[in-house]
Amino acid sequence: MDRPSFLVLSIIGLFSMVALHLAEIWLGGQAMSLKQFLLEWLPLYCCWASLLLIGVFKRSLQNSENHFHTSSGN
């Protein structure tokens, strides 16, 4: 998968999680406990945030390495 597509999917996933989380709070009408946040939502936020970071840093690093190898081969 190319870098722009990976980043777009990661951003969509992260914003979807935020929307679902806010919808649950709004529709539930009650305050969320810290235990519920740590067990249910924090792992999902970490997963999507790590995908976003991988898309930003890892894929840009691979692109710069590929550019270096192709330009040095000429």
mmCIF file of the N, C-alpha and C atoms, coordinates in Angstrom:
data_MODEL
# 
_entry.id   MODEL 
# 
loop_
_atom_site.group_PDB 
_atom_site.id 
_atom_site.type_symbol 
_atom_site.label_atom_id 
_atom_site.label_alt_id 
_atom_site.label_comp_id 
_atom_site.label_asym_id 
_atom_site.label_entity_id 
_atom_site.label_seq_id 
_atom_site.pdbx_PDB_ins_code 
_atom_site.Cartn_x 
_atom_site.Cartn_y 
_atom_site.Cartn_z 
_atom_site.occupancy 
_atom_site.B_iso_or_equiv 
_atom_site.pdbx_formal_charge 
_atom_site.auth_seq_id 
_atom_site.auth_comp_id 
_atom_site.auth_asym_id 
_atom_site.auth_atom_id 
_atom_site.pdbx_PDB_model_num 
ATOM 1   N N  . MET A 1 1  ? 0.853   -1.168 0.000   1.00 0.00 ? 1  MET A N  1 
ATOM 2   C CA . MET A 1 1  ? 0.000   0.000  0.000   1.00 0.00 ? 1  MET A CA 1 
ATOM 3   C C  . MET A 1 1  ? 0.902   1.235  0.000   1.00 0.00 ? 1  MET A C  1 
ATOM 4   N N  . ASP A 1 2  ? 0.561   2.212  -0.802  1.00 0.00 ? 2  ASP A N  1 
ATOM 5   C CA . ASP A 1 2  ? 1.380   3.415  -0.864  1.00 0.00 ? 2  ASP A CA 1 
ATOM 6   C C  . ASP A 1 2  ? 1.138   4.300  0.359   1.00 0.00 ? 2  ASP A C  1 
ATOM 7   N N  . ARG A 1 3  ? 2.066   5.204  0.589   1.00 0.00 ? 3  ARG A N  1 
ATOM 8   C CA . ARG A 1 3  ? 2.059   6.021  1.793   1.00 0.00 ? 3  ARG A CA 1 
ATOM 9   C C  . ARG A 1 3  ? 0.809   6.887  1.927   1.00 0.00 ? 3  ARG A C  1 
ATOM 10  N N  . PRO A 1 4  ? 0.385   7.616  0.907   1.00 0.00 ? 4  PRO A N  1 
ATOM 11  C CA . PRO A 1 4  ? -0.815  8.453  1.079   1.00 0.00 ? 4  PRO A CA 1 
ATOM 12  C C  . PRO A 1 4  ? -2.067  7.653  1.439   1.00 0.00 ? 4  PRO A C  1 
ATOM 13  N N  . SER A 1 5  ? -2.247  6.501  0.833   1.00 0.00 ? 5  SER A N  1 
ATOM 14  C CA . SER A 1 5  ? -3.418  5.671  1.155   1.00 0.00 ? 5  SER A CA 1 
ATOM 15  C C  . SER A 1 5  ? -3.352  5.174  2.591   1.00 0.00 ? 5  SER A C  1 
ATOM 16  N N  . PHE A 1 6  ? -2.172  4.749  3.028   1.00 0.00 ? 6  PHE A N  1 
ATOM 17  C CA . PHE A 1 6  ? -1.997  4.268  4.393   1.00 0.00 ? 6  PHE A CA 1 
ATOM 18  C C  . PHE A 1 6  ? -2.290  5.380  5.392   1.00 0.00 ? 6  PHE A C  1 
ATOM 19  N N  . LEU A 1 7  ? -1.796  6.580  5.117   1.00 0.00 ? 7  LEU A N  1 
ATOM 20  C CA . LEU A 1 7  ? -2.050  7.706  6.013   1.00 0.00 ? 7  LEU A CA 1 
ATOM 21  C C  . LEU A 1 7  ? -3.530  8.069  6.054   1.00 0.00 ? 7  LEU A C  1 
ATOM 22  N N  . VAL A 1 8  ? -4.177  8.073  4.918   1.00 0.00 ? 8  VAL A N  1 
ATOM 23  C CA . VAL A 1 8  ? -5.606  8.411  4.875   1.00 0.00 ? 8  VAL A CA 1 
ATOM 24  C C  . VAL A 1 8  ? -6.416  7.393  5.668   1.00 0.00 ? 8  VAL A C  1 
ATOM 25  N N  . LEU A 1 9  ? -6.126  6.119  5.486   1.00 0.00 ? 9  LEU A N  1 
ATOM 26  C CA . LEU A 1 9  ? -6.852  5.084  6.236   1.00 0.00 ? 9  LEU A CA 1 
ATOM 27  C C  . LEU A 1 9  ? -6.579  5.188  7.734   1.00 0.00 ? 9  LEU A C  1 
ATOM 28  N N  . SER A 1 10 ? -5.353  5.509  8.114   1.00 0.00 ? 10 SER A N  1 
ATOM 29  C CA . SER A 1 10 ? -5.027  5.666  9.529   1.00 0.00 ? 10 SER A CA 1 
ATOM 30  C C  . SER A 1 10 ? -5.753  6.858  10.133  1.00 0.00 ? 10 SER A C  1 
ATOM 31  N N  . ILE A 1 11 ? -5.796  7.952  9.411   1.00 0.00 ? 11 ILE A N  1 
ATOM 32  C CA . ILE A 1 11 ? -6.495  9.144  9.908   1.00 0.00 ? 11 ILE A CA 1 
ATOM 33  C C  . ILE A 1 11 ? -7.995  8.886  10.008  1.00 0.00 ? 11 ILE A C  1 
ATOM 34  N N  . ILE A 1 12 ? -8.561  8.238  9.010   1.00 0.00 ? 12 ILE A N  1 
ATOM 35  C CA . ILE A 1 12 ? -9.991  7.906  9.050   1.00 0.00 ? 12 ILE A CA 1 
ATOM 36  C C  . ILE A 1 12 ? -10.289 6.994  10.240  1.00 0.00 ? 12 ILE A C  1 
ATOM 37  N N  . GLY A 1 13 ? -9.440  6.004  10.474  1.00 0.00 ? 13 GLY A N  1 
ATOM 38  C CA . GLY A 1 13 ? -9.641  5.101  11.600  1.00 0.00 ? 13 GLY A CA 1 
ATOM 39  C C  . GLY A 1 13 ? -9.561  5.807  12.936  1.00 0.00 ? 13 GLY A C  1 
ATOM 40  N N  . LEU A 1 14 ? -8.576  6.695  13.081  1.00 0.00 ? 14 LEU A N  1 
ATOM 41  C CA . LEU A 1 14 ? -8.423  7.421  14.339  1.00 0.00 ? 14 LEU A CA 1 
ATOM 42  C C  . LEU A 1 14 ? -9.610  8.351  14.582  1.00 0.00 ? 14 LEU A C  1 
ATOM 43  N N  . PHE A 1 15 ? -10.036 9.082  13.566  1.00 0.00 ? 15 PHE A N  1 
ATOM 44  C CA . PHE A 1 15 ? -11.186 9.971  13.727  1.00 0.00 ? 15 PHE A CA 1 
ATOM 45  C C  . PHE A 1 15 ? -12.481 9.188  13.936  1.00 0.00 ? 15 PHE A C  1 
ATOM 46  N N  . SER A 1 16 ? -12.591 8.012  13.359  1.00 0.00 ? 16 SER A N  1 
ATOM 47  C CA . SER A 1 16 ? -13.767 7.169  13.589  1.00 0.00 ? 16 SER A CA 1 
ATOM 48  C C  . SER A 1 16 ? -13.833 6.726  15.042  1.00 0.00 ? 16 SER A C  1 
ATOM 49  N N  . MET A 1 17 ? -12.677 6.393  15.611  1.00 0.00 ? 17 MET A N  1 
ATOM 50  C CA . MET A 1 17 ? -12.653 5.994  17.018  1.00 0.00 ? 17 MET A CA 1 
ATOM 51  C C  . MET A 1 17 ? -13.064 7.151  17.915  1.00 0.00 ? 17 MET A C  1 
ATOM 52  N N  . VAL A 1 18 ? -12.583 8.343  17.604  1.00 0.00 ? 18 VAL A N  1 
ATOM 53  C CA . VAL A 1 18 ? -12.970 9.514  18.392  1.00 0.00 ? 18 VAL A CA 1 
ATOM 54  C C  . VAL A 1 18 ? -14.477 9.747  18.278  1.00 0.00 ? 18 VAL A C  1 
ATOM 55  N N  . ALA A 1 19 ? -15.016 9.627  17.068  1.00 0.00 ? 19 ALA A N  1 
ATOM 56  C CA . ALA A 1 19 ? -16.455 9.824  16.873  1.00 0.00 ? 19 ALA A CA 1 
ATOM 57  C C  . ALA A 1 19 ? -17.263 8.772  17.631  1.00 0.00 ? 19 ALA A C  1 
ATOM 58  N N  . LEU A 1 20 ? -16.832 7.515  17.568  1.00 0.00 ? 20 LEU A N  1 
ATOM 59  C CA . LEU A 1 20 ? -17.540 6.462  18.307  1.00 0.00 ? 20 LEU A CA 1 
ATOM 60  C C  . LEU A 1 20 ? -17.470 6.687  19.807  1.00 0.00 ? 20 LEU A C  1 
ATOM 61  N N  . HIS A 1 21 ? -16.311 7.111  20.285  1.00 0.00 ? 21 HIS A N  1 
ATOM 62  C CA . HIS A 1 21 ? -16.138 7.357  21.710  1.00 0.00 ? 21 HIS A CA 1 
ATOM 63  C C  . HIS A 1 21 ? -17.045 8.503  22.164  1.00 0.00 ? 21 HIS A C  1 
ATOM 64  N N  . LEU A 1 22 ? -17.046 9.590  21.408  1.00 0.00 ? 22 LEU A N  1 
ATOM 65  C CA . LEU A 1 22 ? -17.908 10.714 21.769  1.00 0.00 ? 22 LEU A CA 1 
ATOM 66  C C  . LEU A 1 22 ? -19.385 10.351 21.657  1.00 0.00 ? 22 LEU A C  1 
ATOM 67  N N  . ALA A 1 23 ? -19.746 9.552  20.673  1.00 0.00 ? 23 ALA A N  1 
ATOM 68  C CA . ALA A 1 23 ? -21.138 9.112  20.537  1.00 0.00 ? 23 ALA A CA 1 
ATOM 69  C C  . ALA A 1 23 ? -21.549 8.236  21.714  1.00 0.00 ? 23 ALA A C  1 
ATOM 70  N N  . GLU A 1 24 ? -20.657 7.383  22.166  1.00 0.00 ? 24 GLU A N  1 
ATOM 71  C CA . GLU A 1 24 ? -20.986 6.544  23.321  1.00 0.00 ? 24 GLU A CA 1 
ATOM 72  C C  . GLU A 1 24 ? -21.193 7.391  24.566  1.00 0.00 ? 24 GLU A C  1 
ATOM 73  N N  . ILE A 1 25 ? -20.351 8.388  24.751  1.00 0.00 ? 25 ILE A N  1 
ATOM 74  C CA . ILE A 1 25 ? -20.509 9.267  25.913  1.00 0.00 ? 25 ILE A CA 1 
ATOM 75  C C  . ILE A 1 25 ? -21.812 10.055 25.805  1.00 0.00 ? 25 ILE A C  1 
ATOM 76  N N  . TRP A 1 26 ? -22.093 10.584 24.613  1.00 0.00 ? 26 TRP A N  1 
ATOM 77  C CA . TRP A 1 26 ? -23.283 11.404 24.419  1.00 0.00 ? 26 TRP A CA 1 
ATOM 78  C C  . TRP A 1 26 ? -24.558 10.573 24.536  1.00 0.00 ? 26 TRP A C  1 
ATOM 79  N N  . LEU A 1 27 ? -24.586 9.403  23.918  1.00 0.00 ? 27 LEU A N  1 
ATOM 80  C CA . LEU A 1 27 ? -25.787 8.571  23.952  1.00 0.00 ? 27 LEU A CA 1 
ATOM 81  C C  . LEU A 1 27 ? -25.965 7.874  25.289  1.00 0.00 ? 27 LEU A C  1 
ATOM 82  N N  . GLY A 1 28 ? -24.852 7.562  25.959  1.00 0.00 ? 28 GLY A N  1 
ATOM 83  C CA . GLY A 1 28 ? -24.934 6.902  27.252  1.00 0.00 ? 28 GLY A CA 1 
ATOM 84  C C  . GLY A 1 28 ? -25.434 7.827  28.342  1.00 0.00 ? 28 GLY A C  1 
ATOM 85  N N  . GLY A 1 29 ? -25.085 9.099  28.230  1.00 0.00 ? 29 GLY A N  1 
ATOM 86  C CA . GLY A 1 29 ? -25.563 10.075 29.192  1.00 0.00 ? 29 GLY A CA 1 
ATOM 87  C C  . GLY A 1 29 ? -24.963 9.955  30.575  1.00 0.00 ? 29 GLY A C  1 
ATOM 88  N N  . GLN A 1 30 ? -23.896 9.212  30.709  1.00 0.00 ? 30 GLN A N  1 
ATOM 89  C CA . GLN A 1 30 ? -23.268 9.080  32.016  1.00 0.00 ? 30 GLN A CA 1 
ATOM 90  C C  . GLN A 1 30 ? -21.765 9.282  31.871  1.00 0.00 ? 30 GLN A C  1 
ATOM 91  N N  . ALA A 1 31 ? -21.149 9.632  32.971  1.00 0.00 ? 31 ALA A N  1 
ATOM 92  C CA . ALA A 1 31 ? -19.703 9.834  32.956  1.00 0.00 ? 31 ALA A CA 1 
ATOM 93  C C  . ALA A 1 31 ? -18.998 8.488  32.824  1.00 0.00 ? 31 ALA A C  1 
ATOM 94  N N  . MET A 1 32 ? -17.905 8.489  32.106  1.00 0.00 ? 32 MET A N  1 
ATOM 95  C CA . MET A 1 32 ? -17.152 7.256  31.908  1.00 0.00 ? 32 MET A CA 1 
ATOM 96  C C  . MET A 1 32 ? -16.131 7.102  33.035  1.00 0.00 ? 32 MET A C  1 
ATOM 97  N N  . SER A 1 33 ? -15.999 5.909  33.518  1.00 0.00 ? 33 SER A N  1 
ATOM 98  C CA . SER A 1 33 ? -15.018 5.667  34.559  1.00 0.00 ? 33 SER A CA 1 
ATOM 99  C C  . SER A 1 33 ? -13.632 5.514  33.943  1.00 0.00 ? 33 SER A C  1 
ATOM 100 N N  . LEU A 1 34 ? -12.623 5.738  34.748  1.00 0.00 ? 34 LEU A N  1 
ATOM 101 C CA . LEU A 1 34 ? -11.244 5.606  34.284  1.00 0.00 ? 34 LEU A CA 1 
ATOM 102 C C  . LEU A 1 34 ? -10.947 4.161  33.906  1.00 0.00 ? 34 LEU A C  1 
ATOM 103 N N  . LYS A 1 35 ? -11.500 3.225  34.649  1.00 0.00 ? 35 LYS A N  1 
ATOM 104 C CA . LYS A 1 35 ? -11.280 1.808  34.351  1.00 0.00 ? 35 LYS A CA 1 
ATOM 105 C C  . LYS A 1 35 ? -11.848 1.449  32.975  1.00 0.00 ? 35 LYS A C  1 
ATOM 106 N N  . GLN A 1 36 ? -13.034 1.934  32.683  1.00 0.00 ? 36 GLN A N  1 
ATOM 107 C CA . GLN A 1 36 ? -13.649 1.656  31.382  1.00 0.00 ? 36 GLN A CA 1 
ATOM 108 C C  . GLN A 1 36 ? -12.812 2.260  30.256  1.00 0.00 ? 36 GLN A C  1 
ATOM 109 N N  . PHE A 1 37 ? -12.319 3.480  30.454  1.00 0.00 ? 37 PHE A N  1 
ATOM 110 C CA . PHE A 1 37 ? -11.496 4.107  29.425  1.00 0.00 ? 37 PHE A CA 1 
ATOM 111 C C  . PHE A 1 37 ? -10.205 3.331  29.215  1.00 0.00 ? 37 PHE A C  1 
ATOM 112 N N  . LEU A 1 38 ? -9.544  2.932  30.291  1.00 0.00 ? 38 LEU A N  1 
ATOM 113 C CA . LEU A 1 38 ? -8.268  2.222  30.177  1.00 0.00 ? 38 LEU A CA 1 
ATOM 114 C C  . LEU A 1 38 ? -8.426  0.848  29.542  1.00 0.00 ? 38 LEU A C  1 
ATOM 115 N N  . LEU A 1 39 ? -9.517  0.167  29.835  1.00 0.00 ? 39 LEU A N  1 
ATOM 116 C CA . LEU A 1 39 ? -9.696  -1.190 29.319  1.00 0.00 ? 39 LEU A CA 1 
ATOM 117 C C  . LEU A 1 39 ? -10.311 -1.238 27.923  1.00 0.00 ? 39 LEU A C  1 
ATOM 118 N N  . GLU A 1 40 ? -11.193 -0.306 27.605  1.00 0.00 ? 40 GLU A N  1 
ATOM 119 C CA . GLU A 1 40 ? -11.912 -0.389 26.335  1.00 0.00 ? 40 GLU A CA 1 
ATOM 120 C C  . GLU A 1 40 ? -11.376 0.549  25.261  1.00 0.00 ? 40 GLU A C  1 
ATOM 121 N N  . TRP A 1 41 ? -11.104 1.782  25.627  1.00 0.00 ? 41 TRP A N  1 
ATOM 122 C CA . TRP A 1 41 ? -10.809 2.779  24.601  1.00 0.00 ? 41 TRP A CA 1 
ATOM 123 C C  . TRP A 1 41 ? -9.329  3.053  24.413  1.00 0.00 ? 41 TRP A C  1 
ATOM 124 N N  . LEU A 1 42 ? -8.556  3.058  25.462  1.00 0.00 ? 42 LEU A N  1 
ATOM 125 C CA . LEU A 1 42 ? -7.136  3.387  25.331  1.00 0.00 ? 42 LEU A CA 1 
ATOM 126 C C  . LEU A 1 42 ? -6.390  2.437  24.399  1.00 0.00 ? 42 LEU A C  1 
ATOM 127 N N  . PRO A 1 43 ? -6.614  1.120  24.462  1.00 0.00 ? 43 PRO A N  1 
ATOM 128 C CA . PRO A 1 43 ? -5.924  0.243  23.497  1.00 0.00 ? 43 PRO A CA 1 
ATOM 129 C C  . PRO A 1 43 ? -6.281  0.552  22.043  1.00 0.00 ? 43 PRO A C  1 
ATOM 130 N N  . LEU A 1 44 ? -7.524  0.909  21.790  1.00 0.00 ? 44 LEU A N  1 
ATOM 131 C CA . LEU A 1 44 ? -7.927  1.256  20.425  1.00 0.00 ? 44 LEU A CA 1 
ATOM 132 C C  . LEU A 1 44 ? -7.278  2.556  19.965  1.00 0.00 ? 44 LEU A C  1 
ATOM 133 N N  . TYR A 1 45 ? -7.231  3.535  20.857  1.00 0.00 ? 45 TYR A N  1 
ATOM 134 C CA . TYR A 1 45 ? -6.554  4.787  20.511  1.00 0.00 ? 45 TYR A CA 1 
ATOM 135 C C  . TYR A 1 45 ? -5.067  4.542  20.255  1.00 0.00 ? 45 TYR A C  1 
ATOM 136 N N  . CYS A 1 46 ? -4.450  3.728  21.075  1.00 0.00 ? 46 CYS A N  1 
ATOM 137 C CA . CYS A 1 46 ? -3.019  3.429  20.889  1.00 0.00 ? 46 CYS A CA 1 
ATOM 138 C C  . CYS A 1 46 ? -2.768  2.721  19.566  1.00 0.00 ? 46 CYS A C  1 
ATOM 139 N N  . CYS A 1 47 ? -3.623  1.802  19.216  1.00 0.00 ? 47 CYS A N  1 
ATOM 140 C CA . CYS A 1 47 ? -3.476  1.068  17.960  1.00 0.00 ? 47 CYS A CA 1 
ATOM 141 C C  . CYS A 1 47 ? -3.569  2.005  16.764  1.00 0.00 ? 47 CYS A C  1 
ATOM 142 N N  . TRP A 1 48 ? -4.598  2.826  16.717  1.00 0.00 ? 48 TRP A N  1 
ATOM 143 C CA . TRP A 1 48 ? -4.755  3.731  15.577  1.00 0.00 ? 48 TRP A CA 1 
ATOM 144 C C  . TRP A 1 48 ? -3.675  4.801  15.555  1.00 0.00 ? 48 TRP A C  1 
ATOM 145 N N  . ALA A 1 49 ? -3.272  5.290  16.724  1.00 0.00 ? 49 ALA A N  1 
ATOM 146 C CA . ALA A 1 49 ? -2.205  6.290  16.767  1.00 0.00 ? 49 ALA A CA 1 
ATOM 147 C C  . ALA A 1 49 ? -0.878  5.694  16.311  1.00 0.00 ? 49 ALA A C  1 
ATOM 148 N N  . SER A 1 50 ? -0.613  4.436  16.689  1.00 0.00 ? 50 SER A N  1 
ATOM 149 C CA . SER A 1 50 ? 0.635   3.805  16.241  1.00 0.00 ? 50 SER A CA 1 
ATOM 150 C C  . SER A 1 50 ? 0.623   3.575  14.732  1.00 0.00 ? 50 SER A C  1 
ATOM 151 N N  . LEU A 1 51 ? -0.522  3.219  14.165  1.00 0.00 ? 51 LEU A N  1 
ATOM 152 C CA . LEU A 1 51 ? -0.614  3.095  12.709  1.00 0.00 ? 51 LEU A CA 1 
ATOM 153 C C  . LEU A 1 51 ? -0.356  4.436  12.028  1.00 0.00 ? 51 LEU A C  1 
ATOM 154 N N  . LEU A 1 52 ? -0.874  5.495  12.619  1.00 0.00 ? 52 LEU A N  1 
ATOM 155 C CA . LEU A 1 52 ? -0.639  6.818  12.058  1.00 0.00 ? 52 LEU A CA 1 
ATOM 156 C C  . LEU A 1 52 ? 0.839   7.188  12.132  1.00 0.00 ? 52 LEU A C  1 
ATOM 157 N N  . LEU A 1 53 ? 1.479   6.894  13.248  1.00 0.00 ? 53 LEU A N  1 
ATOM 158 C CA . LEU A 1 53 ? 2.908   7.185  13.384  1.00 0.00 ? 53 LEU A CA 1 
ATOM 159 C C  . LEU A 1 53 ? 3.748   6.346  12.436  1.00 0.00 ? 53 LEU A C  1 
ATOM 160 N N  . ILE A 1 54 ? 3.378   5.092  12.264  1.00 0.00 ? 54 ILE A N  1 
ATOM 161 C CA . ILE A 1 54 ? 4.085   4.242  11.300  1.00 0.00 ? 54 ILE A CA 1 
ATOM 162 C C  . ILE A 1 54 ? 3.940   4.828  9.901   1.00 0.00 ? 54 ILE A C  1 
ATOM 163 N N  . GLY A 1 55 ? 2.755   5.269  9.574   1.00 0.00 ? 55 GLY A N  1 
ATOM 164 C CA . GLY A 1 55 ? 2.533   5.857  8.260   1.00 0.00 ? 55 GLY A CA 1 
ATOM 165 C C  . GLY A 1 55 ? 3.339   7.115  8.035   1.00 0.00 ? 55 GLY A C  1 
ATOM 166 N N  . VAL A 1 56 ? 3.512   7.909  9.080   1.00 0.00 ? 56 VAL A N  1 
ATOM 167 C CA . VAL A 1 56 ? 4.241   9.163  8.932   1.00 0.00 ? 56 VAL A CA 1 
ATOM 168 C C  . VAL A 1 56 ? 5.744   8.932  8.899   1.00 0.00 ? 56 VAL A C  1 
ATOM 169 N N  . PHE A 1 57 ? 6.271   8.171  9.861   1.00 0.00 ? 57 PHE A N  1 
ATOM 170 C CA . PHE A 1 57 ? 7.720   8.061  10.003  1.00 0.00 ? 57 PHE A CA 1 
ATOM 171 C C  . PHE A 1 57 ? 8.326   6.901  9.232   1.00 0.00 ? 57 PHE A C  1 
ATOM 172 N N  . LYS A 1 58 ? 7.809   5.720  9.395   1.00 0.00 ? 58 LYS A N  1 
ATOM 173 C CA . LYS A 1 58 ? 8.409   4.534  8.786   1.00 0.00 ? 58 LYS A CA 1 
ATOM 174 C C  . LYS A 1 58 ? 8.332   4.586  7.269   1.00 0.00 ? 58 LYS A C  1 
ATOM 175 N N  . ARG A 1 59 ? 7.190   4.912  6.746   1.00 0.00 ? 59 ARG A N  1 
ATOM 176 C CA . ARG A 1 59 ? 7.031   4.927  5.298   1.00 0.00 ? 59 ARG A CA 1 
ATOM 177 C C  . ARG A 1 59 ? 7.801   6.081  4.660   1.00 0.00 ? 59 ARG A C  1 
ATOM 178 N N  . SER A 1 60 ? 7.926   7.207  5.343   1.00 0.00 ? 60 SER A N  1 
ATOM 179 C CA . SER A 1 60 ? 8.728   8.295  4.776   1.00 0.00 ? 60 SER A CA 1 
ATOM 180 C C  . SER A 1 60 ? 10.202  7.925  4.806   1.00 0.00 ? 60 SER A C  1 
ATOM 181 N N  . LEU A 1 61 ? 10.624  7.169  5.817   1.00 0.00 ? 61 LEU A N  1 
ATOM 182 C CA . LEU A 1 61 ? 12.006  6.706  5.889   1.00 0.00 ? 61 LEU A CA 1 
ATOM 183 C C  . LEU A 1 61 ? 12.293  5.728  4.757   1.00 0.00 ? 61 LEU A C  1 
ATOM 184 N N  . GLN A 1 62 ? 11.369  4.810  4.486   1.00 0.00 ? 62 GLN A N  1 
ATOM 185 C CA . GLN A 1 62 ? 11.559  3.862  3.388   1.00 0.00 ? 62 GLN A CA 1 
ATOM 186 C C  . GLN A 1 62 ? 11.609  4.578  2.047   1.00 0.00 ? 62 GLN A C  1 
ATOM 187 N N  . ASN A 1 63 ? 10.782  5.592  1.871   1.00 0.00 ? 63 ASN A N  1 
ATOM 188 C CA . ASN A 1 63 ? 10.786  6.333  0.608   1.00 0.00 ? 63 ASN A CA 1 
ATOM 189 C C  . ASN A 1 63 ? 12.098  7.068  0.405   1.00 0.00 ? 63 ASN A C  1 
ATOM 190 N N  . SER A 1 64 ? 12.658  7.649  1.465   1.00 0.00 ? 64 SER A N  1 
ATOM 191 C CA . SER A 1 64 ? 13.924  8.354  1.318   1.00 0.00 ? 64 SER A CA 1 
ATOM 192 C C  . SER A 1 64 ? 15.061  7.374  1.064   1.00 0.00 ? 64 SER A C  1 
ATOM 193 N N  . GLU A 1 65 ? 15.024  6.177  1.664   1.00 0.00 ? 65 GLU A N  1 
ATOM 194 C CA . GLU A 1 65 ? 16.050  5.169  1.403   1.00 0.00 ? 65 GLU A CA 1 
ATOM 195 C C  . GLU A 1 65 ? 15.962  4.674  -0.035  1.00 0.00 ? 65 GLU A C  1 
ATOM 196 N N  . ASN A 1 66 ? 14.759  4.446  -0.532  1.00 0.00 ? 66 ASN A N  1 
ATOM 197 C CA . ASN A 1 66 ? 14.588  4.003  -1.917  1.00 0.00 ? 66 ASN A CA 1 
ATOM 198 C C  . ASN A 1 66 ? 15.062  5.074  -2.888  1.00 0.00 ? 66 ASN A C  1 
ATOM 199 N N  . HIS A 1 67 ? 14.792  6.317  -2.581  1.00 0.00 ? 67 HIS A N  1 
ATOM 200 C CA . HIS A 1 67 ? 15.236  7.402  -3.445  1.00 0.00 ? 67 HIS A CA 1 
ATOM 201 C C  . HIS A 1 67 ? 16.764  7.479  -3.455  1.00 0.00 ? 67 HIS A C  1 
ATOM 202 N N  . PHE A 1 68 ? 17.380  7.261  -2.296  1.00 0.00 ? 68 PHE A N  1 
ATOM 203 C CA . PHE A 1 68 ? 18.836  7.294  -2.196  1.00 0.00 ? 68 PHE A CA 1 
ATOM 204 C C  . PHE A 1 68 ? 19.455  6.170  -3.013  1.00 0.00 ? 68 PHE A C  1 
ATOM 205 N N  . HIS A 1 69 ? 18.893  4.961  -2.901  1.00 0.00 ? 69 HIS A N  1 
ATOM 206 C CA . HIS A 1 69 ? 19.445  3.818  -3.630  1.00 0.00 ? 69 HIS A CA 1 
ATOM 207 C C  . HIS A 1 69 ? 19.267  3.966  -5.136  1.00 0.00 ? 69 HIS A C  1 
ATOM 208 N N  . THR A 1 70 ? 18.147  4.482  -5.576  1.00 0.00 ? 70 THR A N  1 
ATOM 209 C CA . THR A 1 70 ? 17.938  4.619  -7.019  1.00 0.00 ? 70 THR A CA 1 
ATOM 210 C C  . THR A 1 70 ? 18.776  5.750  -7.595  1.00 0.00 ? 70 THR A C  1 
ATOM 211 N N  . SER A 1 71 ? 18.973  6.818  -6.823  1.00 0.00 ? 71 SER A N  1 
ATOM 212 C CA . SER A 1 71 ? 19.772  7.927  -7.352  1.00 0.00 ? 71 SER A CA 1 
ATOM 213 C C  . SER A 1 71 ? 21.258  7.613  -7.311  1.00 0.00 ? 71 SER A C  1 
ATOM 214 N N  . SER A 1 72 ? 21.715  6.797  -6.353  1.00 0.00 ? 72 SER A N  1 
ATOM 215 C CA . SER A 1 72 ? 23.138  6.457  -6.290  1.00 0.00 ? 72 SER A CA 1 
ATOM 216 C C  . SER A 1 72 ? 23.504  5.396  -7.317  1.00 0.00 ? 72 SER A C  1 
ATOM 217 N N  . GLY A 1 73 ? 22.526  4.678  -7.839  1.00 0.00 ? 73 GLY A N  1 
ATOM 218 C CA . GLY A 1 73 ? 22.800  3.632  -8.828  1.00 0.00 ? 73 GLY A CA 1 
ATOM 219 C C  . GLY A 1 73 ? 23.052  4.182  -10.214 1.00 0.00 ? 73 GLY A C  1 
ATOM 220 N N  . ASN A 1 74 ? 22.694  5.430  -10.456 1.00 0.00 ? 74 ASN A N  1 
ATOM 221 C CA . ASN A 1 74 ? 22.879  6.032  -11.791 1.00 0.00 ? 74 ASN A CA 1 
ATOM 222 C C  . ASN A 1 74 ? 24.292  6.456  -12.026 1.00 0.00 ? 74 ASN A C  1 
# 
